[in-house]
Amino acid sequence: MVLSATGLVSFRLLTSENPSTIAANIALAFPEAYGTNVNVLIATGLILFIVTFLVNALARWIVSRRAEFSGAN
């Protein structure tokens, strides 16, 4: 899932029209990147990290909140 079969890179990362994941876009574009494009790919990786962190933090909060009411320890 990390590397897509297509080499198509789209600026619409979060739409259904894009056949690749954000991680695949970073991995496929990084070897040819130079200058500002490297900074854009690193910023995209940082955004991916932040989104992943927020989703995991939200999931942990929901699970810990449910654990209080379930009675199971």
C-alpha positions as CSV (number, residue, x, y, z in Angstrom):
1,M,0.0,0.0,0.0
2,V,2.9,2.3,0.5
3,L,4.1,2.3,-3.1
4,S,1.5,2.5,-5.8
5,A,1.8,0.9,-9.1
6,T,1.3,4.2,-10.9
7,G,3.9,7.0,-11.0
8,L,1.2,9.6,-11.2
9,V,1.6,12.4,-8.7
10,S,-1.4,14.6,-8.1
11,F,-1.8,17.8,-6.1
12,R,-5.2,16.6,-4.9
13,L,-3.9,14.3,-2.2
14,L,-7.1,13.8,-0.2
15,T,-9.6,13.2,-3.0
16,S,-10.9,10.0,-4.5
17,E,-9.4,11.0,-7.9
18,N,-5.8,10.4,-6.6
19,P,-4.8,6.7,-7.1
20,S,-1.9,7.0,-4.5
21,T,-1.6,7.5,-0.8
22,I,0.3,10.4,0.7
23,A,3.2,8.1,1.7
24,A,3.4,6.7,-1.9
25,N,3.5,10.2,-3.3
26,I,6.4,11.0,-1.0
27,A,8.3,7.8,-1.7
28,L,7.9,8.0,-5.5
29,A,8.8,11.7,-5.8
30,F,11.7,11.9,-3.3
31,P,14.5,10.4,-5.5
32,E,14.0,13.0,-8.2
33,A,13.4,15.9,-5.9
34,Y,15.8,18.8,-5.4
35,G,15.6,22.3,-4.0
36,T,12.2,23.4,-2.9
37,N,10.6,20.1,-3.9
38,V,12.5,18.4,-1.1
39,N,11.1,20.9,1.4
40,V,7.6,20.3,0.1
41,L,8.0,16.5,0.5
42,I,9.3,16.9,4.0
43,A,6.4,19.2,4.9
44,T,4.0,16.7,3.4
45,G,5.6,14.0,5.6
46,L,5.2,16.3,8.7
47,I,1.5,16.8,7.8
48,L,1.1,13.0,7.5
49,F,2.7,12.6,10.9
50,I,0.5,15.2,12.5
51,V,-2.7,13.6,11.0
52,T,-1.6,10.2,12.2
53,F,-0.8,11.4,15.7
54,L,-4.2,13.2,16.0
55,V,-6.1,10.1,14.8
56,N,-4.2,7.9,17.3
57,A,-4.7,10.4,20.1
58,L,-8.4,10.5,19.4
59,A,-8.6,6.7,19.4
60,R,-6.8,6.4,22.7
61,W,-9.1,9.0,24.2
62,I,-12.2,7.2,23.1
63,V,-10.9,3.8,24.3
64,S,-9.8,5.2,27.7
65,R,-13.2,6.9,28.0
66,R,-15.1,3.7,27.3
67,A,-12.9,1.7,29.7
68,E,-14.2,3.8,32.6
69,F,-17.8,2.8,31.9
70,S,-17.2,-0.9,30.9
71,G,-15.9,-2.0,34.4
72,A,-13.2,-4.1,32.8
73,N,-9.7,-3.5,33.8
